[in-house]
């Protein structure tokens, strides 16, 4: 059975999905927009990704968890209305484990870097084992108060890939190729 990883659909420029640090060089307009997501926490971009010998801004982020239950929980909190989730999928077997790891992401309101032990080796089987969001993660999202920052992925495992990922490896949510 195929294990899928998920990535929010976005603007397509070039032939690869690039990490933030590479966007700065190749597509400054997209870099500026994506950097805005980190405006209140720029120091996060320097957080180490220990197994890959790089930092947060050097990796492409994927999720082993389908986005639907995450956004349903946010909607139940009253913080967002109904949303149409536009995402791409990637067969987990297509990533090179030498350039990929899993971060067992833990919500931390202080946004501290996570310790090395929270990073685990990547395999498609490990990603499959983490494909269901935890009750803790969904409960946190359902119970957000009106002043808490919206960090939908805060308790959701992350698959981190160092370097670009060819766009041709991704599929639309309907299963078709992602086209520019």
C-alpha positions as CSV (number, residue, x, y, z in Angstrom):
1,X,0.0,0.0,0.0
2,X,1.3,3.5,-0.9
3,X,2.0,5.9,1.9
4,X,1.2,9.5,1.0
5,X,2.8,12.6,2.3
6,X,1.0,16.0,2.0
7,X,2.1,19.5,1.0
8,X,-0.1,22.6,0.7
9,X,-0.6,23.4,-2.9
10,X,1.0,26.7,-4.0
11,X,2.3,28.8,-6.7
12,X,4.4,26.9,-9.2
13,X,7.6,28.4,-10.4
14,X,10.3,26.2,-11.9
15,X,10.6,22.4,-11.8
16,X,11.1,21.9,-8.1
17,X,9.6,22.6,-4.7
18,X,12.4,24.5,-3.0
19,X,13.3,25.1,0.7
20,X,13.0,28.7,1.9
21,X,16.7,29.5,1.6
22,X,16.7,28.4,-2.1
23,X,13.5,30.4,-2.7
24,X,15.4,33.6,-1.6
25,X,17.8,33.1,-4.5
26,X,15.5,31.8,-7.2
27,X,12.1,33.4,-6.5
28,X,12.5,36.5,-4.2
29,X,8.8,37.3,-4.5
30,X,7.7,33.9,-3.2
31,X,10.5,34.0,-0.6
32,X,9.1,37.3,0.7
33,X,5.6,35.9,0.9
34,X,6.7,32.6,2.6
35,X,9.0,34.5,5.0
36,X,5.9,36.5,6.2
37,X,4.6,33.3,7.8
38,X,7.6,33.5,10.2
39,X,7.3,37.2,10.9
40,X,6.7,36.7,14.7
41,X,9.3,33.9,15.0
42,X,12.2,34.6,12.5
43,X,14.6,32.8,14.9
44,X,12.8,29.5,14.0
45,X,14.4,29.6,10.6
46,X,17.8,28.9,12.2
47,X,16.6,26.0,14.2
48,X,18.8,23.0,13.6
49,X,17.6,19.9,11.7
50,X,20.2,17.7,13.4
51,X,20.1,14.5,11.2
52,X,20.4,16.5,8.0
53,X,23.1,18.9,9.1
54,X,21.1,22.0,8.2
55,X,18.5,24.4,9.5
56,X,14.8,24.8,9.3
57,X,15.0,27.1,6.2
58,X,17.0,24.4,4.3
59,X,14.2,21.8,4.2
60,X,10.9,21.2,2.4
61,X,8.2,20.4,4.9
62,X,5.7,17.6,4.3
63,X,3.2,15.9,6.5
64,X,2.3,12.3,6.9
65,X,-1.1,13.4,8.2
66,X,-3.9,14.3,5.8
67,X,-4.9,18.0,6.3
68,X,-8.7,17.4,6.6
69,X,-8.8,16.4,10.3
70,X,-6.5,19.2,11.3
71,X,-8.6,21.9,9.6
72,X,-11.9,20.3,10.9
73,X,-10.5,20.6,14.4
74,X,-9.6,24.2,13.8
75,X,-13.1,24.9,12.5
76,X,-14.6,23.3,15.6
77,X,-12.6,25.8,17.7
78,X,-14.5,28.6,15.9
79,X,-11.2,30.2,14.8
80,X,-11.7,29.5,11.1
81,X,-14.7,28.9,8.9
82,X,-15.2,26.2,6.3
83,X,-12.2,25.8,4.1
84,X,-11.4,24.1,0.9
85,X,-8.1,22.4,1.4
86,X,-5.9,22.4,-1.7
87,X,-3.0,20.0,-1.3
88,X,-0.6,17.9,-3.2
89,X,0.5,14.3,-2.4
90,X,3.8,12.6,-2.7
91,X,4.5,8.8,-2.6
92,X,6.7,8.5,0.6
93,X,8.8,5.8,-1.1
94,X,10.1,8.4,-3.6
95,X,12.2,10.3,-1.0
96,X,15.8,9.4,-0.3
97,X,16.1,8.6,3.4
98,X,19.6,10.1,3.4
99,X,18.1,13.5,2.8
100,X,15.0,13.1,4.8
101,X,14.0,12.8,8.5
102,X,10.9,12.9,10.7
103,X,10.4,15.5,13.4
104,X,8.1,14.4,16.2
105,X,6.8,18.0,16.4
106,X,5.7,19.1,19.8
107,X,3.7,22.3,20.5
108,X,5.8,24.7,22.5
109,X,4.3,28.2,23.0
110,X,7.8,29.5,23.6
111,X,8.9,28.2,20.1
112,X,12.2,26.7,21.4
113,X,14.2,24.5,19.0
114,X,13.4,20.8,19.5
115,X,16.1,18.5,20.9
116,X,18.0,16.0,18.7
117,X,16.0,13.1,20.2
118,X,12.8,14.5,18.6
119,X,14.2,13.7,15.1
120,X,13.9,10.1,13.9
121,X,15.1,8.3,10.8
122,X,12.9,8.5,7.8
123,X,11.3,5.5,6.2
124,X,7.9,5.2,4.4
125,X,6.9,2.8,7.1
126,X,7.7,5.3,9.8
127,X,5.7,7.9,8.0
128,X,2.8,5.5,7.7
129,X,2.8,4.8,11.4
130,X,2.5,8.6,12.0
131,X,-0.3,9.3,9.6
132,X,-3.1,9.6,12.1
133,X,-3.1,12.8,14.2
134,X,-3.0,12.3,17.9
135,X,-5.9,13.0,20.1
136,X,-3.7,15.6,21.9
137,X,-3.1,17.5,18.7
138,X,-6.7,17.5,17.7
139,X,-7.9,18.5,21.2
140,X,-5.4,21.4,21.3
141,X,-6.8,22.7,17.9
142,X,-10.4,22.2,18.9
143,X,-9.9,24.2,22.1
144,X,-7.8,27.1,20.9
145,X,-8.8,30.3,22.6
146,X,-9.3,33.5,20.6
147,X,-5.9,34.9,21.4
148,X,-3.7,31.8,20.7
149,X,-1.7,31.8,17.5
150,X,-2.9,29.5,14.8
151,X,-0.2,26.8,14.5
152,X,-2.2,24.0,12.9
153,X,0.9,21.7,12.5
154,X,2.3,22.3,16.0
155,X,1.7,18.8,17.3
156,X,1.8,17.0,13.9
157,X,4.8,15.0,12.8
158,X,6.8,16.7,10.1
159,X,8.7,15.0,7.3
160,X,11.7,17.2,6.5
161,X,13.6,16.9,3.2
162,X,16.8,18.7,2.7
163,X,16.9,20.3,-0.7
164,X,14.5,20.6,-3.7
165,X,11.9,18.0,-4.6
166,X,11.0,17.6,-8.3
167,X,7.5,18.9,-9.0
168,X,7.0,15.8,-11.2
169,X,6.9,13.6,-8.0
170,X,3.8,15.4,-6.7
171,X,0.1,14.7,-7.5
172,X,-2.9,16.9,-7.0
173,X,-5.5,15.9,-4.4
174,X,-7.4,14.3,-7.3
175,X,-4.4,12.1,-8.2
176,X,-3.4,14.0,-11.4
177,X,0.0,15.5,-12.1
178,X,0.8,18.9,-10.8
179,X,1.0,21.2,-13.8
180,X,2.6,24.6,-14.1
